[in-house]
Amino acid sequence: EVQLVESGGGSVQAGGSLKLSCAASLDPWVSYSMGWFRQTPGKEREGVAVVESDGTATYADSVKGRFTISQDNTKEHLYLEMNNLKPEDSAMYYCAADRGWGLGLAPSEYKSWGQGTQVTVSS
């Protein structure tokens, strides 16, 4: 069973930075796509950044050049470094994972989810 636990959310002013972490318990014999997603009240969950088992990363256009997704060598931790944060980045951020490759930014492709961590950016 995949378990994901996010941390690192908080409140920052516009232009600031935060680094989210996701501790993952995964089957070491399986390749996973992993990613970060976000959701605000009344809106659908959206993909922010995903990384494949070979390290290939994909970003939403809205965060390109500002956010960086990464994993440690053990694949037990997933990170999202967020720079130059904007008020519109405020959301609950979720870590997600699923078996396979190339699942992309669509939340519907991922079966395992963490509980989320809140990011609030004030202007």
Salt bridges, closest charged atoms under 4 A:
GLU46 OE2 - ARG38 NE 2.64
ASP61 OD1 - LYS64 NZ 3.09
ASP72 OD2 - HIS77 ND1 3.06
ASP89 OD1 - ARG38 NH1 2.98
ASP89 OD2 - ARG66 NH1 2.71
ASP98 OD2 - LYS111 NZ 3.47
